[in-house]
Amino acid sequence: MRTIEKYKEYVNTSMVKAIEPVVIERAKGAVIYAEDGKEYIDCFAGIAVVNAGHCNEEVIKAAKEQMEKLIHACTYVYYIKPVADLAEKLAQITPGRLKKTFFSNSGAEANEAAMRASKQFTGKYEFIALQCSFHGRTVGTLSITGNMGRKRNGGPYLSGTTFIPAPYCYRCSFGLSYPNCELRCAKFLEDVIRFNTSGSVAAFFAEPVLGEGGIIVPPPEYFKEIKAILDRYEILFIADEVQSGFGRTGKMFAIEHYGVEPDGMTMAKGIADGFPLGAFIAREELANAFKPGDHLSTFGGNPVSCAAALANIDFMLRENLPQQAEEKGKWFMEKLMELKDEFELVGDIRGKGLMIGIELIKDENKTPALEEAQRLRDLCREKGLLIGVGGVNGNVIRFQPPLVISKSELEKAFDILKECLKLLGED
Ligand SMILES: Cc1ncc(COP(=O)(O)O)c(C=O)c1O
């Protein structure tokens, strides 16, 4: 039986419908090699994961060496060096007073830990989150996710979360334009706290750049305005950097663009270049809300994943990957702007570093071009380019390649994208 048939028969996963299924055999850097010999430039990086490139040799070496020594031990009884080293490293590279880390296997579990610690620390029990947000697929994290597309067929979720409009300037919920809006969406937080909650809000969760919601980049002053309100009401700020972290937006963490210090931060995806690992780092007082035995994951902080993460972070720092992302992203966004002038389908181009979204629209009313986005993804795949499609309306092309992608690969990706936009017009 071939891989595709076996998937159909035995694998319980929600594969997105694709015209031509691709079986991947191996990958290197920003290139994926399929079983049938075809090559693809990977501009989605396994959903924004392999920031240091597919099969990075330094990461592999560190993981192999750790594998020879220890793969797993009981996480709540024994002390393991790469776990301690990684926690120390995270305290060094994250902003402000973030210091102590709880390790999990995934982003969702990191957010679950943040939710629980926030409640335990504050003694409060509600949350506020953003519309258009995504925080994971557990019942808890779907409760703080502001997107019906992700929550469909799973409710009811936990009560106690209130959502505020996202800082989605292209589709402002208040019908305003930045900067004349004077950040109404951020100021609205205070109304929501006063009128929609019981006043017992433990934490506000937000992605500093919203990923799944459609690469939504909040205005520069947004989080300062939000943090001032949160401080007045003694509400914690948890930055979900699962997708925006580890160099993706041109800084090690996206919240650094906004000059505010979160009380806690969650991470996963880019932390270990593809090895499964999640983390929730917090200020010491917040982290200490967990007492021995309170919270635990059997595989969380797996020594092999931690060793891989350490090598990954060292590689990122030495190669200045955040800066590379900023430079390459700036250059690529400028090129993409050409497409905005040439194709009416291209409504908006936005992003930071190599976290870039292209929002496709059908007309001047900005009707989301959902089918066109899917067709564009399929056409690009046929021509050897892998891109993502997302957004709350399903009409945003997500461009999130490994940060090590070369200029010539970016040029090739641009040419394919442009060719496919032309083909789409001829359909
Ligand atoms: C911002 C954000 N938070 C949390 C998650 C969930 O992470 P995981 O799939 O590792 O559970 C994701 C995944 O896409 C994400 O983008």
Ligand as a Chemical Component Dictionary entry (heavy atoms), coordinates in Angstrom:
data_LIG
# 
_chem_comp.id                   LIG 
_chem_comp.type                 NON-POLYMER 
_chem_comp.pdbx_formal_charge   0 
_chem_comp.three_letter_code    LIG 
# 
loop_
_chem_comp_atom.comp_id 
_chem_comp_atom.atom_id 
_chem_comp_atom.alt_atom_id 
_chem_comp_atom.type_symbol 
_chem_comp_atom.charge 
_chem_comp_atom.model_Cartn_x 
_chem_comp_atom.model_Cartn_y 
_chem_comp_atom.model_Cartn_z 
_chem_comp_atom.pdbx_ordinal 
LIG C1 C1 C 0 -0.261 31.736 18.144 1  
LIG C2 C2 C 0 -0.444 30.264 18.344 2  
LIG N1 N1 N 0 -0.666 29.791 19.573 3  
LIG C3 C3 C 0 -0.819 28.483 19.817 4  
LIG C4 C4 C 0 -0.770 27.563 18.787 5  
LIG C5 C5 C 0 -0.938 26.109 19.078 6  
LIG O1 O1 O 0 0.280  25.479 18.992 7  
LIG P1 P1 P 0 0.361  23.864 18.865 8  
LIG O2 O2 O 0 -0.214 23.512 17.529 9  
LIG O3 O3 O 0 1.811  23.563 18.989 10 
LIG O4 O4 O 0 -0.454 23.323 19.989 11 
LIG C6 C6 C 0 -0.537 28.014 17.484 12 
LIG C7 C7 C 0 -0.481 27.064 16.356 13 
LIG O5 O5 O 0 -0.594 27.379 15.218 14 
LIG C8 C8 C 0 -0.376 29.393 17.256 15 
LIG O6 O6 O 0 -0.164 29.868 16.028 16 
# 
loop_
_chem_comp_bond.comp_id 
_chem_comp_bond.atom_id_1 
_chem_comp_bond.atom_id_2 
_chem_comp_bond.value_order 
_chem_comp_bond.pdbx_ordinal 
LIG C1 C2 SING 1  
LIG C2 N1 SING 2  
LIG C2 C8 DOUB 3  
LIG N1 C3 DOUB 4  
LIG C3 C4 SING 5  
LIG C4 C5 SING 6  
LIG C4 C6 DOUB 7  
LIG C5 O1 SING 8  
LIG O1 P1 SING 9  
LIG P1 O2 DOUB 10 
LIG P1 O3 SING 11 
LIG P1 O4 SING 12 
LIG C6 C7 SING 13 
LIG C6 C8 SING 14 
LIG C7 O5 DOUB 15 
LIG C8 O6 SING 16 
# 
